[in-house]
């Protein structure tokens, strides 16, 4: 049966979605942008002040450090973390002995809440009663000299990074799903032509993973721009500003200083960085494929 007034039906079905989007996303974003331009604290209503809050935060050394740390974590997460997930997927795809056990074990850290992961590592690496103390004792090291890895600015950043950087099970599952969708006849034809296993991965699997790799990089980057709980549970951005990132800086501005205008200015910068990263990643990984599809 031919449907009449398709435009009307499309509008009827999309209006509820648009209203939900406006209430849940658009309205809060507009509010954040507006209040970032205001003097707004716990004890005062928003009063327009122009770009004062942005001048304040960009003149703060801690804020600049928080941007640097955030972008460095984005690079580590998008580069090492996602690449590790791809390597694990390539290994598990061949189904070596014990692959099912390895796949299950590798996924376990990803189903543990990140806040719980932070608490777990804080206890494990505690220099007084964590696992590091008996290990140092067995090596004959004076335990009084064992550093507090989360409490020392020399080690804190990399210790926090270690708590999540190796656990890329989510990316591994995505890559395995994409690899499973590749037509098996392509591999069979390559084998008939004498291609070795590493050549199958080099010339068939990896090129076909480009778009999904970009998707994983996007998800990892956005997650790092908004990473809060595991950093707060381990170091709270310290010692000093060695593990300070944008969400922690925003949290401190809102809760410790009660300066919501300043906090929302940080939020606007966070949104701009997130959108910029998404657009950049799409350009790097998906533009060429899009152009080929359009031919």
Helices and strands as residue ranges (DSSP letters): H 6-21, I 22-26, H 27-35, E 38-41, E 44-48, H 52-58, H 61-76, I 77-81, H 82-93, H 99-111, H 114-124, H 131-138, G 143-145, H 156-165, H 169-180, H 184-192, H 197-200, I 201-205, H 206-208, H 210-225, H 229-234, H 246-255, H 260-285, H 287-293
